Amino acid sequence: MPAALCGAAWLANAAKSDTLTAMSAAEDINTGENDALLLHMAALPPILDDMRAALASPLPPEAAQFCTHGRAWAATYVATLQQMVLYAETMQARGRFGAMEEDLTLLIVGEYLTQLHYGLPMSQGETVRPADMGFDHLPGHNHEAVKALMRHGNHASRRRKLAALMAETGITEADAGLDETHQMIRDQFRRFADEKVAPFAHDWHLNDTLIPLPLIEELAELGVFGLTIPENYGGLGLGKQAMCVVSEELSRGYIGVGSLGTRTDIAGELILQNGTQAQKQKYLPIIANGSLLPTAVFTEPNTGSDLASLATRAEKTDSGYKIIGAKTWITHAARTDMISRQGHAGR
Ligand SMILES: Cc1cc2nc3c(=O)[nH]c(=O)nc-3n(C[C@H](O)[C@H](O)[C@H](O)COP(=O)(O)OP(=O)(O)OC[C@H]3O[C@@H](n4cnc5c(N)ncnc54)[C@H](O)[C@@H]3O)c2cc1C
């Protein structure tokens, strides 16, 4: 198969998949076609750099907030695409880019490119298009590689092929590229979530009960609250990747349990970066062992993610600060010992 994707082969393929739906999905896409699309993916980095630069360029005069917001969304999609290219390269080099990894990568890349160029759904009612962001087109819209990936990346025949592969092998998850340590962490927390979280989560939800304290104690013993806190402060000294793996696996059981460790991560990092030595010595070890439960307190009833509009104020008093304001949606709020707050100092 030549480097440039053979349009005729794809057209033939599409026709075949439309008319012979009963045919084995694996027959719809052959390896050569995937190879050609992967070559197209290798052409993406400079195009993605151009997209990123365009999204960071000055806004059109009198641009609406929707334009700024849309550009921020689009920039995260571009960053995701950059990471997908890196993932494909790395996994290929390691010999771990199997059929599932390959097809999922092409599906994601095809879909994200299409959304960037034709409409990105920010919510059910908000789709941002290039014109909303101040562009006739985003860079790369006419590039052969982009067109081929948009046309054939997230194609029905690929989705069928992938579904057939999953049904055949019983494996529904791609190799995420984790190293041995992180894979072990994943396995351990998957077992934990399967045994100790998932069977009970629906009852906690229906009865509106708090996560049982014995479970929180078990999580503390497993090191969940000190994952990213350095070892000299009683933590495990692992990185954000470990935090992601643990949060993902616990969230598989129940999102309410999966989000618990992220609160200690936020508080721990704030203290590590900005605290005095005395504060670090005092708080980090008890955050790490779970005896002090912190929260992250940003959202307010009328200003959710719009942090610039927060109304909460901190007033200086003789003994410290008096905090005035209302907060909502706060994870751990019923049990917390400490808050990481965002608001304004003074009035
Ligand atoms: C299970 C759960 C746990 C949570 N835990 C916490 C917690 O521990 N601490 C905490 O502080 N909060 C917490 N939250 C709150 C959560 O972070 C907020 O729901 C989030 O900030 C969304 O805020 P929002 O209501 O403004 O909705 P959004 O969806 O962010 O915004 C509402 C609308 O405004 C649009 N919009 C958003 N930003 C912009 C922008 N810059 N420009 C233009 N339009 C924009 C969106 O597209 C959307 O249509 C939790 C929420 C849930 C569901």
PDBQT file of the ligand as one rigid body, heavy atoms in Angstrom, charges set to zero:
ROOT
HETATM    1  C1  LIG A 401     -19.832  14.430  41.969  1.00  0.00    +0.000 C 
HETATM    2  C2  LIG A 401     -19.342  15.847  41.984  1.00  0.00    +0.000 A 
HETATM    3  C3  LIG A 401     -18.370  16.217  42.906  1.00  0.00    +0.000 A 
HETATM    4  C4  LIG A 401     -17.916  17.527  42.953  1.00  0.00    +0.000 A 
HETATM    5  N1  LIG A 401     -16.967  17.857  43.876  1.00  0.00    +0.000 NA
HETATM    6  C5  LIG A 401     -16.557  19.135  43.985  1.00  0.00    +0.000 A 
HETATM    7  C6  LIG A 401     -15.604  19.526  44.997  1.00  0.00    +0.000 A 
HETATM    8  O1  LIG A 401     -15.119  18.710  45.763  1.00  0.00    +0.000 OA
HETATM    9  N2  LIG A 401     -15.223  20.810  45.062  1.00  0.00    +0.000 N 
HETATM   10  C7  LIG A 401     -15.708  21.764  44.216  1.00  0.00    +0.000 A 
HETATM   11  O2  LIG A 401     -15.303  22.903  44.339  1.00  0.00    +0.000 OA
HETATM   12  N3  LIG A 401     -16.642  21.435  43.262  1.00  0.00    +0.000 NA
HETATM   13  C8  LIG A 401     -17.047  20.142  43.129  1.00  0.00    +0.000 A 
HETATM   14  N4  LIG A 401     -17.982  19.794  42.153  1.00  0.00    +0.000 N 
HETATM   15  C9  LIG A 401     -18.528  20.817  41.333  1.00  0.00    +0.000 C 
HETATM   16  C10 LIG A 401     -18.031  20.784  39.911  1.00  0.00    +0.000 C 
HETATM   17  O3  LIG A 401     -16.672  21.087  39.859  1.00  0.00    +0.000 OA
HETATM   18  C11 LIG A 401     -18.904  21.776  39.198  1.00  0.00    +0.000 C 
HETATM   19  O4  LIG A 401     -20.059  21.071  38.915  1.00  0.00    +0.000 OA
HETATM   20  C12 LIG A 401     -18.225  22.323  37.981  1.00  0.00    +0.000 C 
HETATM   21  O5  LIG A 401     -17.361  23.323  38.387  1.00  0.00    +0.000 OA
HETATM   22  C13 LIG A 401     -19.276  22.753  37.016  1.00  0.00    +0.000 C 
HETATM   23  O6  LIG A 401     -19.704  24.053  37.274  1.00  0.00    +0.000 OA
HETATM   24  P1  LIG A 401     -20.955  24.729  36.524  1.00  0.00    +0.000 P 
HETATM   25  O7  LIG A 401     -22.201  24.432  37.258  1.00  0.00    +0.000 OA
HETATM   26  O8  LIG A 401     -20.599  26.154  36.288  1.00  0.00    +0.000 OA
HETATM   27  O9  LIG A 401     -21.089  23.989  35.148  1.00  0.00    +0.000 OA
HETATM   28  P2  LIG A 401     -20.218  24.127  33.790  1.00  0.00    +0.000 P 
HETATM   29  O10 LIG A 401     -20.685  22.957  33.041  1.00  0.00    +0.000 OA
HETATM   30  O11 LIG A 401     -18.788  24.287  34.050  1.00  0.00    +0.000 OA
HETATM   31  O12 LIG A 401     -20.756  25.464  33.208  1.00  0.00    +0.000 OA
HETATM   32  C14 LIG A 401     -22.115  25.750  32.928  1.00  0.00    +0.000 C 
HETATM   33  C15 LIG A 401     -22.248  26.209  31.523  1.00  0.00    +0.000 C 
HETATM   34  O13 LIG A 401     -21.395  27.324  31.254  1.00  0.00    +0.000 OA
HETATM   35  C16 LIG A 401     -20.533  27.046  30.163  1.00  0.00    +0.000 C 
HETATM   36  N5  LIG A 401     -19.202  27.545  30.505  1.00  0.00    +0.000 N 
HETATM   37  C17 LIG A 401     -18.361  27.052  31.455  1.00  0.00    +0.000 A 
HETATM   38  N6  LIG A 401     -17.211  27.769  31.486  1.00  0.00    +0.000 NA
HETATM   39  C18 LIG A 401     -17.348  28.733  30.554  1.00  0.00    +0.000 A 
HETATM   40  C19 LIG A 401     -16.509  29.793  30.116  1.00  0.00    +0.000 A 
HETATM   41  N7  LIG A 401     -15.312  30.017  30.664  1.00  0.00    +0.000 N 
HETATM   42  N8  LIG A 401     -16.981  30.588  29.132  1.00  0.00    +0.000 NA
HETATM   43  C20 LIG A 401     -18.206  30.389  28.573  1.00  0.00    +0.000 A 
HETATM   44  N9  LIG A 401     -19.041  29.401  28.950  1.00  0.00    +0.000 NA
HETATM   45  C21 LIG A 401     -18.628  28.596  29.915  1.00  0.00    +0.000 A 
HETATM   46  C22 LIG A 401     -20.512  25.530  30.023  1.00  0.00    +0.000 C 
HETATM   47  O14 LIG A 401     -20.282  25.156  28.680  1.00  0.00    +0.000 OA
HETATM   48  C23 LIG A 401     -21.895  25.151  30.497  1.00  0.00    +0.000 C 
HETATM   49  O15 LIG A 401     -22.839  25.238  29.495  1.00  0.00    +0.000 OA
HETATM   50  C24 LIG A 401     -18.436  18.482  42.065  1.00  0.00    +0.000 A 
HETATM   51  C25 LIG A 401     -19.397  18.105  41.128  1.00  0.00    +0.000 A 
HETATM   52  C26 LIG A 401     -19.845  16.809  41.077  1.00  0.00    +0.000 A 
HETATM   53  C27 LIG A 401     -20.888  16.448  40.058  1.00  0.00    +0.000 C 
ENDROOT
TORSDOF 0
